Amino acid sequence: MPSPTLAEIPSLRALLADTLAGRPDATLAVVCLCAAWCGTCRDYRPGFEQVAAQHPQAVFRWVDIEDEADTLGDLDIDTFPTLVIGGRDGAPRFAGPVLPQPGQITRLLQSL
């Protein structure tokens, strides 16, 4: 039996729902899965936060995969940064690794 794709992992639906909880005005959740020990992630975070400020219609969340391992369940992230973008229906519209370039988030949001 083939492994589920990243978008098919149930814990991602729960992560999206949790991210959007308390923000009924938000249309999308943008979650970055990273690790504190990852230098690329540390360098990427200021740009991620800058893009978040430019998109108030979305909830942006930074998740350290080690600090929030219980939240992620069996999810195994090998490539950083990994983004998960989804809406209120809980279905990920994008889930996968991205180049550490904040402009990619904006392009992804425009394409969804």
Secondary structure, 3 states (H helix, E strand, C coil): CCCCCHHHCHHHHHHHHHHHCCCCCCCEEEEEEECCCCHHHHHHHHHHHHHHHHCCCEEEEEEECCCCHHHHCCCCCCCCCEEEEEECCCCEEEEEECCCCCHHHHHHHHHC
